[in-house]
Amino acid sequence: MLLLQEEKGEIFIGMNYLPTAQKLSLQIVESKSLRLINTEPHPSELYVRATVLKRGVFSKRRVASQKALPDMMWNETLSFDLPPDHIPDISLIVSLKQTVSKTKVQTKREEYTVGRVVFGMKTGTPRAQAHFNDMLRSPRKPISHWHPLY
């Protein structure tokens, strides 16, 4: 039995794989009901970072930061080069990060992970594995689902 932490909100993600171009595209659409850290009186921002771990090598991409709100619209796409023979071994980690500026100059920032979702053929929750496998069965077609953040 897989025990998970408390949900920290949800994120709507679309994925598609382009076999000819050997690219994995990840559409970060929106997030809702986020359990943010109270940072008053300091302002905070959110961003989404996607990390592909393949054969011991990390590849990272991120969306632009936005003012932190419990419900966010992102509408950004991240792409990763991914040869077909690497697909069975990858883990795709989508993390939602909150940053807090403690000074007016914003040189000192604290960062917190609000939550994450892990995708892969062999990794992640059953829902995340199903989403990843549905994407692979339907190349070139975006497959989108809501996922709880943990």
Secondary structure, 3 states (H helix, E strand, C coil): CCCCCCCCCEEEEEEEEECCCCEEEEEEEEEECCCCCCCCCCCEEEEEEEEEEECCEEEEEECCCEECCCCEEEEEEEEEECCHHHHHHCEEEEEEEEEEECCCCCCCEEEEEEEEEEECCCCCCHHHHHHHHHHHHCCCCCEEEEEECC
